[in-house]
Each structure stands twice: as structure tokens, then as C-alpha cells.
Amino acid sequence: MSDRDFAIGSDWDFRSFDWPESDAIVAGADLEPSTILAAYAQGLFPMPADGELVWWSPVERGVLGPGDLRVSSSLRKSLKNFTFTVDQDFEAVIGHCADPDRPAGWIDSDIREAYVRLHHEGWAHSVETRDSSGRLVGGLYGLMVGGLFCGESMFHLERDASKAALAHLVELLSARDEWLIDTQWVTPHLASLGVRTMARDTYLGRIREIIGNSSRF
């Protein structure tokens, strides 16, 4: 399956014009599942800005691939205190990520509803971090498109709980022959885990190689 195959059924062709040399590519379109999937397969993701739905493709993309993950001694210790589930509490995870009190929050009700719908359709997934009592204390969610996991957001209620979710995600993906985690941008938090930058053209070439793989998560 190619990026064009994912675009089938979408009313929008994000490659029909020259992209600017900026992270923000275009505003508009919609949040239908077919639109979002077509966008991800072509290297874009939606994120509202200034009241508009904007589609982004960072000039320098944050990525984590095989062998990149760095687990510090403190994180290794924390991992022993957590257990993990997958797709058991997607709506709770995205709810925590969408907390309006979070600094620089961007997940509005439209984004939330769109990804819950994608979860029900089998595209969006969550990793939940739980404490010894089984309480949800951290996690992340994103889309699996072929061998590409497009990470959207993560949260933690206890120290290292979001980092632990990412470490568990890497463990899950490591059973695959080829995979890549897209973190959108690189933050100090993510850089400490081994997330690195990849130039846009390199990223677009790489995802074309792996989106044809199985999307089974």
C-alpha cells in the first residue's frame, strides 16, 4: 500500500501543490478518517493553531527508530514499578492528554472526537501505564500506519510514567522487521529518550518505504 492508496476516499490531495519551507503546510480540509490517514501517509498531521485546522510537516522531524531508545538508570528503576496495557483505556488517555490546564494544550474537542473514531476503526492506539494497584498513571496515543507509529501526545501523573509508555511501545514495535516512531518535533524530554531529528525529505522517503507494511498493532 502506498501513500496514494491511503489517499483513496479522501477529498483532499495534500501533494497537489508545492510545500513551503516551513513546518506549517496548509490550513483547512477536515478531520474525516480518510483525510487524516491520507495526510499521515504523505507526512502531515493536523494540529489547530489560531482557530484554524493546520496541517504540519516539520522541516526537521522528530523520530525514534530501532536502536535509538535511551533508557536511563532511573527510568529502568521506574519501569519495575509499572505495568502496561494496550488499547484498554484509549478515551481516558486522550482525555488526560487533552486536559485544558496543560501548558500549550492543542487537543480540542474536534481532534479528540476524530481520534476516538479512528480508534474505533482500528487505526488509533493507546499505551497505558499503570501503578501497582492498576490505576492509570500515564500513557500515550497515536496512529499506526503500516510500519509507522505517529505519536500524538503523552501524559504522566507519576514520574517517568509517560517515558515508560514510550519504552513499552518500542518493545512492542521491536517484534517488527521495520518500524519508525514519529514524534512530530523533538523536545528536551524526548531527546533524553533518544529521539532525533530527520530532515523532511529523508522522512518522506523513509515512510514511503514502510507504510506498505502491516498496520496491525
C-alpha positions, 0 to 999 in steps of 0.5 A: 500500500502506498501513500496514494492508496491511503489517499483513496476516499479522501477529498483532499490531495495534500501533494497537489501543490508545492510545500513551503519551507516551513513546518506549517503546510496548509490550513483547512480540509477536515478531520474525516478518517480518510483525510487524516490517514491520507495526510499521515501517509504523505507526512502531515498531521493536523494540529489547530493553531489560531482557530484554524485546522493546520496541517504540519510537516516539520522541516526537521522531524522528530523520530525514534527508530530501532536502536535509538531508545535511551533508557536511563538508570532511573527510568529502568528503576521506574519501569519495575514499578509499572505495568502496561496495557494496550488499547484498554483505556484509549478515551481516558488517555486522550482525555488526560492528554487533552486536559485544558490546564496543560501548558500549550494544550492543542487537543480540542474537542474536534481532534479528540472526537476524530481520534476516538473514531479512528480508534474505533476503526482500528487505526488509533492506539493507546499505551497505558501505564499503570501503578501497582494497584492498576490505576492509570498513571500515564500513557500515550496515543497515536496512529499506526500506519503500516510500519509507522507509529505517529505519536500524538501526545503523552501524559504522566501523573507519576514520574517517568510514567509517560517515558515508560509508555514510550519504552513499552511501545518500542518493545512492542514495535521491536517484534517488527522487521521495520518500524519508525516512531514519529514524534512530530518535533523533538523536545528536551524530554524526548531527546533524553529518550533518544529521539532525533531529528530527520530532515523532511525529505529523508522522512518522506522517503523513509515512510514511503518505504514502510507504510506498505507494511502491516498496520496491525498493532 
